[in-house]
Amino acid sequence: MATLDRAECENRDLSDPLREFRYEFLLPEDVIYLDGNSLGARPKGAAERARAVIEDEWGTGLIRSWNTAGWFELPVTLGEKISGLIGGGAGTTVVTDSTSINLFKAASAALKLQAADAPERRVILTQRENFPSDIYMLQGLADQLGDGYEVRLVDDTEVTAGFPNTLTDEVALVVLTHVNYRTGRLFDLESTTAAVHAAGALVIWDLCHSAGALDIDLAGAGADMAVGCTYKFLNGGPGSPAFIWVSEAHQDRFAQPLSGWWSHENPFEMSPEYAPAAGSRRYLTGTQGILSMSVAELGLDIFGRVDMAAVRAKSLDLSDTFIELVDTRLSHHPIEVVTPREHEHRGSQVSIAHPEGFAVMSALIERGIIGDYREPSVLRFGLTPLYIGFAEVWDTVEALRDILDNRLWDAPQHKVRGAVT
Ligand SMILES: *Cc1c(COP(=O)(O)O)cnc(C)c1O
């Protein structure tokens, strides 16, 4: 193997089959953007699309645009595009609401299925290290249901081992985030789903940190339901709506508590009687933000032209390169690579821990290298294969080396925290 230096990184960029996709995004010239796992980059056409929605569809079309501009169909139109990326199958996915809200709907519906089939099961398992909103939503749901429903937290090691200790006959539902947001640990969709099913429980996957980063086959894995967001790897824009997927097997019995008019079989009948729509519209609630949804479509359309196997291959090359450079060039500093080194356990980010993590990240951001920081002491670098290259990984690790060697993080401006880290 060639020596890993900047020239070799440039060579890897030159032979990168995804290189051209970088030009689909607008990023500032002087920035290396390693936070696309938190807020994806802006697709080139975003401003033009927003302008067209405001001036033409809203300004001129006015209310007619619900029909003539396809507004009413957007949750399904975009859902079909996501479905292609997550192996959902036709008619199973919609884009709507936020991940937190969709998780509440999916978990409610899953518990209702279990209440009919196995009413003694009242426990929800989820990862202790899950993104906190997922845990909070499940706790809120369990409180709302009362009646013995409870959330139990399990360690990531327990999940990876196939739940040797916790998947008892009290468990109704297991909610798992596919890639740990902090460490980047990836859980195996297929074998984990099989383990949950073998114990008589249902599984909901949260794909926030894997949709658009990995090849996913929900239907092939036999999963029950899934949720995820579009503003991270899918580049939908700040606060763009999330998605919800329900397997064909459960679709007809999917009953959710947020049963607003958009989930009705005939919303404009204005009937006082609720009847759920057939198909994926039954996961909806009410009117959606059309501006945000319209812009989110651009990110999905880019993915429509991408080979996800190539994305995954480049993602692993990028993270291997990052880890190798940290190992070889930063070994004289107290740095620990938190992200698993085995490919089968790694998502699309590299997280490293340093005792002064917050200040170090602040110093990096000051020079235009944007990652983020998560408690405790973790520097996170999202690797988005569509617009990040190998030379940028090299430059990032070299900047880190300079900051650490010269203690550039040890300055007052790097100790001040904003509301969002
Ligand atoms: C980003 C993320 C969310 C965000 O939820 P919102 O409702 O969009 O705020 C939820 N769960 C996981 C696992 C995430 O990574």
The ligand as an SDF file (V2000), in Angstrom:
LIG
                    3D

 15 15  0  0  0  0  0  0  0  0999 V2000
  -31.2710   13.4030   14.9360 C   0  0  0  0  0  0  0  0  0  0  0  0
  -32.0290   12.3530   15.6540 C   0  0  0  0  0  0  0  0  0  0  0  0
  -33.3370   12.5820   16.0740 C   0  0  0  0  0  0  0  0  0  0  0  0
  -33.9560   13.9470   15.8810 C   0  0  0  0  0  0  0  0  0  0  0  0
  -35.3050   13.9720   16.1500 O   0  0  0  0  0  0  0  0  0  0  0  0
  -36.1540   15.2640   15.7900 P   0  0  0  0  0  0  0  0  0  0  0  0
  -37.5180   14.8910   16.1450 O   0  0  0  0  0  0  0  0  0  0  0  0
  -35.9470   15.5290   14.3230 O   0  0  0  0  0  0  0  0  0  0  0  0
  -35.6170   16.4110   16.5680 O   0  0  0  0  0  0  0  0  0  0  0  0
  -34.0340   11.5400   16.6820 C   0  0  0  0  0  0  0  0  0  0  0  0
  -33.4510   10.3310   16.8700 N   0  0  0  0  0  0  0  0  0  0  0  0
  -32.1800   10.0930   16.4820 C   0  0  0  0  0  0  0  0  0  0  0  0
  -31.5840    8.7490   16.6940 C   0  0  0  0  0  0  0  0  0  0  0  0
  -31.4250   11.1020   15.8780 C   0  0  0  0  0  0  0  0  0  0  0  0
  -30.1780   10.8670   15.5190 O   0  0  0  0  0  0  0  0  0  0  0  0
  1  2  1  0
  2  3  1  0
  2 14  2  0
  3  4  1  0
  3 10  2  0
  4  5  1  0
  5  6  1  0
  6  7  2  0
  6  8  1  0
  6  9  1  0
 10 11  1  0
 11 12  2  0
 12 13  1  0
 12 14  1  0
 14 15  1  0
M  END
$$$$
